[in-house]
Amino acid sequence: MWTEVMTGEFLGCLFLILFGGGVVANVLLTDTKGNGSGWIVITTGWGFAVMIGVFVAISTGSPQADINPAVTLAKYLLGVHADLLEVARLVVAQMLGCFTGAVLVWLAYLPHWKRTGDVGLKRAVFCTDPAIECRLGNMLSEVIGTVVLIFGIGAIAGAGTISPGLLPYLVGMLVWAIGLSLGGTTGYAINPARDLGPRIAHSLLPIHGKGSSGWGYAWVPIVGPLMGALIAAAMWHLLL
């Protein structure tokens, strides 16, 4: 059964990827106006992507605005979400939203896929890859980044000194900071749906000369953030 909260999560994730994947496409694909503008632009774009994703989710039916299965899992462990069925519904909506957002990015940059020869750059628009392949190091990067994300969101929301209307801006700034400080190792997925949904889209879409979808690495940006969610929830229980 599709619910109003699922609609909010779906649309929030759609906008998350449309803006986040969109800024990566603008920077990496050949002959775009933003080609070569660099990591600062990408991390800034992802910060804004999270901000608008949270706003869209809240305004269209999901007051919690998780837009991330790792956040949903942490909230379940902390008692915010009532049961596993609710968690499953939210994750399905998040995955579908991220997949759909990736399809829209592909359409928005349709002439540029053929112009871009590097298959790695094409894949990077959709999903993450490590700068250096080291599964232990890659996992640790994703775990640490996700712990920072979830603990940081809890700290912002629980401070008691800010207006609820400021939350999307501050969470967006938190993601921006994570990208600047910790994102250079793996591309900071810190969100299983953000990586897996677009990766599936990459594998299915008729992208000119797209190459592999990188399934050998795909488990890292799923398992790492989920482990980070478990650790962040445990920290919250123990420390607060």
Helices and strands as residue ranges (DSSP letters): H 4-28, H 39-59, H 69-77, H 84-108, H 112-115, H 119-126, H 135-158, G 164-166, H 167-182, H 192-204, H 220-239
